[in-house]
C-alpha cells in the first residue's frame, strides 16, 4: 500500500512539473500548434487559402452549447448501449 502512495505522489509531481513547464513554453509563444504549422502550410501549398468558417463559434455561448449537445448525445448512446449489452443479454441467457 505504501508503494502505491509513493507512485501516486511521484506521478502527481511529474504531471505538476510538466504542466508548469508547458505553461511557461506556451506563454512564451514558442509553439504554434498543428493547425498553423502543418494543416495551414499544406493547404497553402495546394492553393487553398484560409477562409471564414461556416458556423462561427467564437461568438457567445454557441460552442458551449455544441459541447453540451454532443455530451448529451454521447451519454444517451453510451447508456443505451450499456443497457442493451448488459441487461438484455442476461434475459436471453
TORTINU-876537 format. One record per atom (N, C-alpha, C): residue in one letter; atom name; x, y, z. Coordinates in nm, 3 decimals. Example, Ala and Ser with C-alpha at 12.3 -4.5 7.8 and 13.67 -1.06 7.14 Angstrom:
# TORTINU-876537
<rec semar="A" lumlum="N" X="1.319" Y="-0.569" Z="0.780"/>
<rec semar="A" lumlum="CA" X="1.230" Y="-0.450" Z="0.780"/>
<rec semar="A" lumlum="C" X="1.320" Y="-0.330" Z="0.780"/>
<rec semar="S" lumlum="N" X="1.285" Y="-0.225" Z="0.708"/>
<rec semar="S" lumlum="CA" X="1.367" Y="-0.106" Z="0.714"/>
<rec semar="S" lumlum="C" X="1.290" Y="0.003" Z="0.787"/>
This chain:
# TORTINU-876537
<rec semar="X" lumlum="N" X="0.082" Y="-0.119" Z="0.000"/>
<rec semar="X" lumlum="CA" X="0.000" Y="0.000" Z="0.000"/>
<rec semar="X" lumlum="C" X="0.087" Y="0.126" Z="0.000"/>
<rec semar="X" lumlum="N" X="0.200" Y="0.119" Z="0.070"/>
<rec semar="X" lumlum="CA" X="0.288" Y="0.234" Z="0.078"/>
<rec semar="X" lumlum="C" X="0.353" Y="0.263" Z="-0.058"/>
<rec semar="X" lumlum="N" X="0.383" Y="0.158" Z="-0.135"/>
<rec semar="X" lumlum="CA" X="0.442" Y="0.175" Z="-0.268"/>
<rec semar="X" lumlum="C" X="0.346" Y="0.244" Z="-0.364"/>
<rec semar="X" lumlum="N" X="0.217" Y="0.215" Z="-0.350"/>
<rec semar="X" lumlum="CA" X="0.116" Y="0.278" Z="-0.435"/>
<rec semar="X" lumlum="C" X="0.109" Y="0.427" Z="-0.405"/>
<rec semar="X" lumlum="N" X="0.119" Y="0.464" Z="-0.279"/>
<rec semar="X" lumlum="CA" X="0.117" Y="0.606" Z="-0.242"/>
<rec semar="X" lumlum="C" X="0.235" Y="0.680" Z="-0.300"/>
<rec semar="X" lumlum="N" X="0.352" Y="0.617" Z="-0.291"/>
<rec semar="X" lumlum="CA" X="0.473" Y="0.681" Z="-0.345"/>
<rec semar="X" lumlum="C" X="0.460" Y="0.697" Z="-0.495"/>
<rec semar="X" lumlum="N" X="0.412" Y="0.595" Z="-0.564"/>
<rec semar="X" lumlum="CA" X="0.394" Y="0.604" Z="-0.709"/>
<rec semar="X" lumlum="C" X="0.291" Y="0.710" Z="-0.745"/>
<rec semar="X" lumlum="N" X="0.183" Y="0.719" Z="-0.670"/>
<rec semar="X" lumlum="CA" X="0.081" Y="0.820" Z="-0.697"/>
<rec semar="X" lumlum="C" X="0.136" Y="0.960" Z="-0.675"/>
<rec semar="X" lumlum="N" X="0.213" Y="0.978" Z="-0.568"/>
<rec semar="X" lumlum="CA" X="0.274" Y="1.108" Z="-0.541"/>
<rec semar="X" lumlum="C" X="0.374" Y="1.145" Z="-0.650"/>
<rec semar="X" lumlum="N" X="0.454" Y="1.048" Z="-0.694"/>
<rec semar="X" lumlum="CA" X="0.553" Y="1.074" Z="-0.799"/>
<rec semar="X" lumlum="C" X="0.484" Y="1.111" Z="-0.930"/>
<rec semar="X" lumlum="N" X="0.376" Y="1.042" Z="-0.963"/>
<rec semar="X" lumlum="CA" X="0.301" Y="1.072" Z="-1.085"/>
<rec semar="X" lumlum="C" X="0.239" Y="1.211" Z="-1.077"/>
<rec semar="X" lumlum="N" X="0.181" Y="1.244" Z="-0.963"/>
<rec semar="X" lumlum="CA" X="0.121" Y="1.377" Z="-0.946"/>
<rec semar="X" lumlum="C" X="0.227" Y="1.486" Z="-0.957"/>
<rec semar="X" lumlum="N" X="0.344" Y="1.464" Z="-0.896"/>
<rec semar="X" lumlum="CA" X="0.452" Y="1.562" Z="-0.903"/>
<rec semar="X" lumlum="C" X="0.502" Y="1.577" Z="-1.046"/>
<rec semar="X" lumlum="N" X="0.515" Y="1.466" Z="-1.116"/>
<rec semar="X" lumlum="CA" X="0.559" Y="1.470" Z="-1.256"/>
<rec semar="X" lumlum="C" X="0.460" Y="1.547" Z="-1.343"/>
<rec semar="X" lumlum="N" X="0.332" Y="1.521" Z="-1.325"/>
<rec semar="X" lumlum="CA" X="0.230" Y="1.593" Z="-1.402"/>
<rec semar="X" lumlum="C" X="0.229" Y="1.742" Z="-1.367"/>
<rec semar="X" lumlum="N" X="0.250" Y="1.774" Z="-1.240"/>
<rec semar="X" lumlum="CA" X="0.254" Y="1.914" Z="-1.198"/>
<rec semar="X" lumlum="C" X="0.371" Y="1.986" Z="-1.262"/>
<rec semar="X" lumlum="N" X="0.490" Y="1.923" Z="-1.260"/>
<rec semar="X" lumlum="CA" X="0.608" Y="1.983" Z="-1.321"/>
<rec semar="X" lumlum="C" X="0.588" Y="1.998" Z="-1.472"/>
<rec semar="X" lumlum="N" X="0.531" Y="1.897" Z="-1.536"/>
<rec semar="X" lumlum="CA" X="0.506" Y="1.905" Z="-1.681"/>
<rec semar="X" lumlum="C" X="0.409" Y="2.019" Z="-1.712"/>
<rec semar="X" lumlum="N" X="0.307" Y="2.037" Z="-1.630"/>
<rec semar="X" lumlum="CA" X="0.211" Y="2.145" Z="-1.653"/>
<rec semar="X" lumlum="C" X="0.277" Y="2.281" Z="-1.637"/>
<rec semar="X" lumlum="N" X="0.363" Y="2.295" Z="-1.537"/>
<rec semar="X" lumlum="CA" X="0.433" Y="2.422" Z="-1.516"/>
<rec semar="X" lumlum="C" X="0.524" Y="2.451" Z="-1.635"/>
<rec semar="X" lumlum="N" X="0.599" Y="2.351" Z="-1.680"/>
<rec semar="X" lumlum="CA" X="0.689" Y="2.372" Z="-1.793"/>
<rec semar="X" lumlum="C" X="0.612" Y="2.402" Z="-1.921"/>
<rec semar="X" lumlum="N" X="0.501" Y="2.332" Z="-1.942"/>
<rec semar="X" lumlum="CA" X="0.422" Y="2.354" Z="-2.063"/>
<rec semar="X" lumlum="C" X="0.360" Y="2.493" Z="-2.062"/>
<rec semar="X" lumlum="N" X="0.313" Y="2.539" Z="-1.948"/>
<rec semar="X" lumlum="CA" X="0.252" Y="2.671" Z="-1.943"/>
<rec semar="X" lumlum="C" X="0.356" Y="2.780" Z="-1.968"/>
<rec semar="X" lumlum="N" X="0.479" Y="2.758" Z="-1.925"/>
<rec semar="X" lumlum="CA" X="0.585" Y="2.855" Z="-1.950"/>
<rec semar="X" lumlum="C" X="0.622" Y="2.862" Z="-2.097"/>
<rec semar="X" lumlum="N" X="0.630" Y="2.748" Z="-2.163"/>
<rec semar="X" lumlum="CA" X="0.667" Y="2.750" Z="-2.305"/>
<rec semar="X" lumlum="C" X="0.551" Y="2.798" Z="-2.390"/>
<rec semar="X" lumlum="N" X="0.430" Y="2.768" Z="-2.351"/>
<rec semar="X" lumlum="CA" X="0.315" Y="2.815" Z="-2.428"/>
<rec semar="X" lumlum="C" X="0.298" Y="2.966" Z="-2.413"/>
<rec semar="X" lumlum="N" X="0.325" Y="3.016" Z="-2.293"/>
<rec semar="X" lumlum="CA" X="0.312" Y="3.160" Z="-2.272"/>
<rec semar="X" lumlum="C" X="0.417" Y="3.237" Z="-2.350"/>
<rec semar="X" lumlum="N" X="0.533" Y="3.175" Z="-2.372"/>
<rec semar="X" lumlum="CA" X="0.639" Y="3.242" Z="-2.446"/>
<rec semar="X" lumlum="C" X="0.609" Y="3.245" Z="-2.596"/>
<rec semar="X" lumlum="N" X="0.514" Y="3.165" Z="-2.640"/>
<rec semar="X" lumlum="CA" X="0.474" Y="3.165" Z="-2.780"/>
<rec semar="X" lumlum="C" X="0.568" Y="3.087" Z="-2.870"/>
<rec semar="X" lumlum="N" X="0.640" Y="2.991" Z="-2.815"/>
<rec semar="X" lumlum="CA" X="0.734" Y="2.912" Z="-2.896"/>
<rec semar="X" lumlum="C" X="0.663" Y="2.805" Z="-2.977"/>
<rec semar="X" lumlum="N" X="0.548" Y="2.759" Z="-2.933"/>
<rec semar="X" lumlum="CA" X="0.476" Y="2.652" Z="-3.000"/>
<rec semar="X" lumlum="C" X="0.359" Y="2.710" Z="-3.077"/>
<rec semar="X" lumlum="N" X="0.343" Y="2.666" Z="-3.201"/>
<rec semar="X" lumlum="CA" X="0.233" Y="2.718" Z="-3.282"/>
<rec semar="X" lumlum="C" X="0.112" Y="2.628" Z="-3.280"/>
<rec semar="X" lumlum="N" X="0.129" Y="2.500" Z="-3.293"/>
<rec semar="X" lumlum="CA" X="0.018" Y="2.408" Z="-3.299"/>
<rec semar="X" lumlum="C" X="0.009" Y="2.343" Z="-3.435"/>
<rec semar="X" lumlum="N" X="-0.064" Y="2.234" Z="-3.442"/>
<rec semar="X" lumlum="CA" X="-0.073" Y="2.155" Z="-3.565"/>
<rec semar="X" lumlum="C" X="-0.146" Y="2.232" Z="-3.675"/>
<rec semar="X" lumlum="N" X="-0.254" Y="2.301" Z="-3.642"/>
<rec semar="X" lumlum="CA" X="-0.329" Y="2.372" Z="-3.746"/>
<rec semar="X" lumlum="C" X="-0.242" Y="2.472" Z="-3.820"/>
<rec semar="X" lumlum="N" X="-0.167" Y="2.548" Z="-3.746"/>
<rec semar="X" lumlum="CA" X="-0.087" Y="2.652" Z="-3.808"/>
<rec semar="X" lumlum="C" X="0.037" Y="2.596" Z="-3.876"/>
<rec semar="X" lumlum="N" X="0.105" Y="2.503" Z="-3.811"/>
<rec semar="X" lumlum="CA" X="0.233" Y="2.457" Z="-3.864"/>
<rec semar="X" lumlum="C" X="0.220" Y="2.351" Z="-3.973"/>
<rec semar="X" lumlum="N" X="0.116" Y="2.271" Z="-3.972"/>
<rec semar="X" lumlum="CA" X="0.105" Y="2.161" Z="-4.068"/>
<rec semar="X" lumlum="C" X="-0.011" Y="2.182" Z="-4.164"/>
<rec semar="X" lumlum="N" X="-0.132" Y="2.189" Z="-4.110"/>
<rec semar="X" lumlum="CA" X="-0.251" Y="2.192" Z="-4.194"/>
<rec semar="X" lumlum="C" X="-0.255" Y="2.318" Z="-4.281"/>
<rec semar="X" lumlum="N" X="-0.227" Y="2.432" Z="-4.221"/>
<rec semar="X" lumlum="CA" X="-0.231" Y="2.556" Z="-4.298"/>
<rec semar="X" lumlum="C" X="-0.123" Y="2.558" Z="-4.407"/>
<rec semar="X" lumlum="N" X="-0.006" Y="2.504" Z="-4.376"/>
<rec semar="X" lumlum="CA" X="0.102" Y="2.501" Z="-4.475"/>
<rec semar="X" lumlum="C" X="0.065" Y="2.411" Z="-4.593"/>
<rec semar="X" lumlum="N" X="0.010" Y="2.294" Z="-4.565"/>
<rec semar="X" lumlum="CA" X="-0.029" Y="2.202" Z="-4.672"/>
<rec semar="X" lumlum="C" X="-0.142" Y="2.262" Z="-4.755"/>
<rec semar="X" lumlum="N" X="-0.237" Y="2.328" Z="-4.689"/>
<rec semar="X" lumlum="CA" X="-0.348" Y="2.391" Z="-4.762"/>
<rec semar="X" lumlum="C" X="-0.297" Y="2.503" Z="-4.852"/>
<rec semar="X" lumlum="N" X="-0.203" Y="2.583" Z="-4.805"/>
<rec semar="X" lumlum="CA" X="-0.148" Y="2.690" Z="-4.888"/>
<rec semar="X" lumlum="C" X="-0.070" Y="2.633" Z="-5.006"/>
<rec semar="X" lumlum="N" X="0.002" Y="2.522" Z="-4.984"/>
<rec semar="X" lumlum="CA" X="0.075" Y="2.457" Z="-5.093"/>
<rec semar="X" lumlum="C" X="-0.021" Y="2.404" Z="-5.199"/>
<rec semar="X" lumlum="N" X="-0.141" Y="2.363" Z="-5.157"/>
<rec semar="X" lumlum="CA" X="-0.240" Y="2.310" Z="-5.250"/>
<rec semar="X" lumlum="C" X="-0.324" Y="2.420" Z="-5.313"/>
<rec semar="X" lumlum="N" X="-0.299" Y="2.545" Z="-5.275"/>
<rec semar="X" lumlum="CA" X="-0.374" Y="2.656" Z="-5.333"/>
<rec semar="X" lumlum="C" X="-0.507" Y="2.682" Z="-5.268"/>
<rec semar="X" lumlum="N" X="-0.523" Y="2.642" Z="-5.141"/>
<rec semar="X" lumlum="CA" X="-0.648" Y="2.664" Z="-5.067"/>
<rec semar="X" lumlum="C" X="-0.622" Y="2.757" Z="-4.950"/>
<rec semar="X" lumlum="N" X="-0.633" Y="2.888" Z="-4.970"/>
<rec semar="X" lumlum="CA" X="-0.607" Y="2.981" Z="-4.859"/>
<rec semar="X" lumlum="C" X="-0.715" Y="2.969" Z="-4.751"/>
<rec semar="X" lumlum="N" X="-0.685" Y="3.015" Z="-4.629"/>
<rec semar="X" lumlum="CA" X="-0.784" Y="3.008" Z="-4.522"/>
<rec semar="X" lumlum="C" X="-0.906" Y="3.094" Z="-4.552"/>
<rec semar="X" lumlum="N" X="-1.021" Y="3.050" Z="-4.501"/>
<rec semar="X" lumlum="CA" X="-1.146" Y="3.124" Z="-4.521"/>
<rec semar="X" lumlum="C" X="-1.221" Y="3.127" Z="-4.388"/>
<rec semar="X" lumlum="N" X="-1.323" Y="3.205" Z="-4.383"/>
<rec semar="X" lumlum="CA" X="-1.405" Y="3.213" Z="-4.261"/>
<rec semar="X" lumlum="C" X="-1.484" Y="3.082" Z="-4.245"/>
<rec semar="X" lumlum="N" X="-1.505" Y="3.037" Z="-4.122"/>
<rec semar="X" lumlum="CA" X="-1.581" Y="2.913" Z="-4.101"/>
<rec semar="X" lumlum="C" X="-1.729" Y="2.931" Z="-4.135"/>
<rec semar="X" lumlum="N" X="-1.794" Y="2.820" Z="-4.168"/>
<rec semar="X" lumlum="CA" X="-1.938" Y="2.824" Z="-4.198"/>
<rec semar="X" lumlum="C" X="-2.019" Y="2.860" Z="-4.074"/>
<rec semar="X" lumlum="N" X="-1.984" Y="2.801" Z="-3.960"/>
<rec semar="X" lumlum="CA" X="-2.052" Y="2.829" Z="-3.835"/>
<rec semar="X" lumlum="C" X="-1.949" Y="2.894" Z="-3.743"/>
<rec semar="X" lumlum="N" X="-1.968" Y="3.021" Z="-3.712"/>
<rec semar="X" lumlum="CA" X="-1.873" Y="3.094" Z="-3.628"/>
<rec semar="X" lumlum="C" X="-1.907" Y="3.069" Z="-3.482"/>
<rec semar="X" lumlum="N" X="-1.824" Y="2.987" Z="-3.415"/>
<rec semar="X" lumlum="CA" X="-1.850" Y="2.952" Z="-3.275"/>
<rec semar="X" lumlum="C" X="-1.774" Y="3.042" Z="-3.178"/>
<rec semar="X" lumlum="N" X="-1.710" Y="3.146" Z="-3.227"/>
<rec semar="X" lumlum="CA" X="-1.634" Y="3.235" Z="-3.139"/>
<rec semar="X" lumlum="C" X="-1.722" Y="3.339" Z="-3.070"/>
<rec semar="X" lumlum="N" X="-1.845" Y="3.350" Z="-3.112"/>
<rec semar="X" lumlum="CA" X="-1.934" Y="3.450" Z="-3.052"/>
<rec semar="X" lumlum="C" X="-2.031" Y="3.382" Z="-2.956"/>
<rec semar="X" lumlum="N" X="-2.047" Y="3.440" Z="-2.840"/>
<rec semar="X" lumlum="CA" X="-2.148" Y="3.392" Z="-2.746"/>
<rec semar="X" lumlum="C" X="-2.118" Y="3.254" Z="-2.690"/>
<rec semar="X" lumlum="N" X="-2.224" Y="3.182" Z="-2.658"/>
<rec semar="X" lumlum="CA" X="-2.212" Y="3.051" Z="-2.596"/>
<rec semar="X" lumlum="C" X="-2.245" Y="2.938" Z="-2.692"/>
<rec semar="X" lumlum="N" X="-2.233" Y="2.961" Z="-2.820"/>
<rec semar="X" lumlum="CA" X="-2.266" Y="2.858" Z="-2.918"/>
<rec semar="X" lumlum="C" X="-2.174" Y="2.737" Z="-2.904"/>
<rec semar="X" lumlum="N" X="-2.045" Y="2.760" Z="-2.882"/>
<rec semar="X" lumlum="CA" X="-1.951" Y="2.649" Z="-2.868"/>
<rec semar="X" lumlum="C" X="-1.983" Y="2.567" Z="-2.744"/>
<rec semar="X" lumlum="N" X="-2.017" Y="2.633" Z="-2.634"/>
<rec semar="X" lumlum="CA" X="-2.054" Y="2.560" Z="-2.512"/>
<rec semar="X" lumlum="C" X="-2.181" Y="2.479" Z="-2.534"/>
<rec semar="X" lumlum="N" X="-2.276" Y="2.536" Z="-2.605"/>
<rec semar="X" lumlum="CA" X="-2.400" Y="2.463" Z="-2.634"/>
<rec semar="X" lumlum="C" X="-2.372" Y="2.341" Z="-2.721"/>
<rec semar="X" lumlum="N" X="-2.281" Y="2.356" Z="-2.817"/>
<rec semar="X" lumlum="CA" X="-2.248" Y="2.242" Z="-2.904"/>
<rec semar="X" lumlum="C" X="-2.181" Y="2.131" Z="-2.824"/>
<rec semar="X" lumlum="N" X="-2.092" Y="2.167" Z="-2.729"/>
<rec semar="X" lumlum="CA" X="-2.031" Y="2.067" Z="-2.642"/>
<rec semar="X" lumlum="C" X="-2.137" Y="2.000" Z="-2.555"/>
<rec semar="X" lumlum="N" X="-2.232" Y="2.077" Z="-2.503"/>
<rec semar="X" lumlum="CA" X="-2.339" Y="2.022" Z="-2.422"/>
<rec semar="X" lumlum="C" X="-2.422" Y="1.923" Z="-2.502"/>
<rec semar="X" lumlum="N" X="-2.456" Y="1.961" Z="-2.623"/>
<rec semar="X" lumlum="CA" X="-2.536" Y="1.875" Z="-2.710"/>
<rec semar="X" lumlum="C" X="-2.461" Y="1.746" Z="-2.744"/>
<rec semar="X" lumlum="N" X="-2.333" Y="1.758" Z="-2.776"/>
<rec semar="X" lumlum="CA" X="-2.253" Y="1.639" Z="-2.808"/>
<rec semar="X" lumlum="C" X="-2.240" Y="1.548" Z="-2.686"/>
<rec semar="X" lumlum="N" X="-2.222" Y="1.606" Z="-2.567"/>
<rec semar="X" lumlum="CA" X="-2.213" Y="1.526" Z="-2.446"/>
<rec semar="X" lumlum="C" X="-2.343" Y="1.455" Z="-2.414"/>
<rec semar="X" lumlum="N" X="-2.455" Y="1.524" Z="-2.434"/>
<rec semar="X" lumlum="CA" X="-2.586" Y="1.462" Z="-2.410"/>
<rec semar="X" lumlum="C" X="-2.610" Y="1.347" Z="-2.507"/>
<rec semar="X" lumlum="N" X="-2.578" Y="1.369" Z="-2.633"/>
<rec semar="X" lumlum="CA" X="-2.594" Y="1.262" Z="-2.733"/>
<rec semar="X" lumlum="C" X="-2.504" Y="1.144" Z="-2.701"/>
<rec semar="X" lumlum="N" X="-2.379" Y="1.173" Z="-2.665"/>
<rec semar="X" lumlum="CA" X="-2.285" Y="1.066" Z="-2.631"/>
<rec semar="X" lumlum="C" X="-2.330" Y="0.990" Z="-2.507"/>
<rec semar="X" lumlum="N" X="-2.381" Y="1.061" Z="-2.407"/>
<rec semar="X" lumlum="CA" X="-2.430" Y="0.995" Z="-2.286"/>
<rec semar="X" lumlum="C" X="-2.551" Y="0.908" Z="-2.314"/>
<rec semar="X" lumlum="N" X="-2.641" Y="0.955" Z="-2.398"/>
<rec semar="X" lumlum="CA" X="-2.757" Y="0.875" Z="-2.435"/>
<rec semar="X" lumlum="C" X="-2.715" Y="0.749" Z="-2.507"/>
<rec semar="X" lumlum="N" X="-2.624" Y="0.761" Z="-2.602"/>
<rec semar="X" lumlum="CA" X="-2.579" Y="0.645" Z="-2.678"/>
<rec semar="X" lumlum="C" X="-2.505" Y="0.547" Z="-2.587"/>
<rec semar="X" lumlum="N" X="-2.419" Y="0.599" Z="-2.497"/>
<rec semar="X" lumlum="CA" X="-2.348" Y="0.511" Z="-2.405"/>
<rec semar="X" lumlum="C" X="-2.444" Y="0.439" Z="-2.311"/>
<rec semar="X" lumlum="N" X="-2.544" Y="0.509" Z="-2.258"/>
<rec semar="X" lumlum="CA" X="-2.642" Y="0.446" Z="-2.170"/>
<rec semar="X" lumlum="C" X="-2.726" Y="0.342" Z="-2.242"/>
<rec semar="X" lumlum="N" X="-2.768" Y="0.373" Z="-2.362"/>
<rec semar="X" lumlum="CA" X="-2.848" Y="0.278" Z="-2.439"/>
<rec semar="X" lumlum="C" X="-2.766" Y="0.155" Z="-2.473"/>
<rec semar="X" lumlum="N" X="-2.641" Y="0.175" Z="-2.512"/>
<rec semar="X" lumlum="CA" X="-2.555" Y="0.062" Z="-2.546"/>
<rec semar="X" lumlum="C" X="-2.527" Y="-0.023" Z="-2.424"/>
<rec semar="X" lumlum="N" X="-2.504" Y="0.041" Z="-2.308"/>
<rec semar="X" lumlum="CA" X="-2.479" Y="-0.034" Z="-2.185"/>
<rec semar="X" lumlum="C" X="-2.600" Y="-0.118" Z="-2.149"/>
<rec semar="X" lumlum="N" X="-2.716" Y="-0.058" Z="-2.157"/>
<rec semar="X" lumlum="CA" X="-2.838" Y="-0.134" Z="-2.126"/>
<rec semar="X" lumlum="C" X="-2.856" Y="-0.251" Z="-2.220"/>
<rec semar="X" lumlum="N" X="-2.833" Y="-0.225" Z="-2.347"/>
<rec semar="X" lumlum="CA" X="-2.853" Y="-0.329" Z="-2.448"/>
<rec semar="X" lumlum="C" X="-2.751" Y="-0.441" Z="-2.430"/>
<rec semar="X" lumlum="N" X="-2.625" Y="-0.406" Z="-2.398"/>
<rec semar="X" lumlum="CA" X="-2.522" Y="-0.507" Z="-2.383"/>
<rec semar="X" lumlum="C" X="-2.536" Y="-0.586" Z="-2.254"/>
<rec semar="X" lumlum="N" X="-2.564" Y="-0.520" Z="-2.144"/>
<rec semar="X" lumlum="CA" X="-2.560" Y="-0.586" Z="-2.014"/>
<rec semar="X" lumlum="C" X="-2.693" Y="-0.649" Z="-1.973"/>
<rec semar="X" lumlum="N" X="-2.801" Y="-0.577" Z="-1.988"/>
<rec semar="X" lumlum="CA" X="-2.928" Y="-0.625" Z="-1.932"/>
<rec semar="X" lumlum="C" X="-3.003" Y="-0.714" Z="-2.030"/>
<rec semar="X" lumlum="N" X="-3.003" Y="-0.685" Z="-2.155"/>
<rec semar="X" lumlum="CA" X="-3.078" Y="-0.767" Z="-2.249"/>
<rec semar="X" lumlum="C" X="-3.008" Y="-0.900" Z="-2.276"/>
<rec semar="X" lumlum="N" X="-2.875" Y="-0.905" Z="-2.261"/>
<rec semar="X" lumlum="CA" X="-2.804" Y="-1.032" Z="-2.278"/>
<rec semar="X" lumlum="C" X="-2.833" Y="-1.126" Z="-2.163"/>
<rec semar="X" lumlum="N" X="-2.859" Y="-1.074" Z="-2.042"/>
<rec semar="X" lumlum="CA" X="-2.894" Y="-1.160" Z="-1.927"/>
<rec semar="X" lumlum="C" X="-3.031" Y="-1.222" Z="-1.947"/>
<rec semar="X" lumlum="N" X="-3.122" Y="-1.148" Z="-2.011"/>
<rec semar="X" lumlum="CA" X="-3.257" Y="-1.201" Z="-2.033"/>
<rec semar="X" lumlum="C" X="-3.254" Y="-1.318" Z="-2.132"/>
<rec semar="X" lumlum="N" X="-3.165" Y="-1.313" Z="-2.230"/>
<rec semar="X" lumlum="CA" X="-3.156" Y="-1.420" Z="-2.331"/>
<rec semar="X" lumlum="C" X="-3.096" Y="-1.548" Z="-2.274"/>
<rec semar="X" lumlum="N" X="-3.005" Y="-1.533" Z="-2.176"/>
<rec semar="X" lumlum="CA" X="-2.934" Y="-1.650" Z="-2.123"/>
<rec semar="X" lumlum="C" X="-3.020" Y="-1.738" Z="-2.036"/>
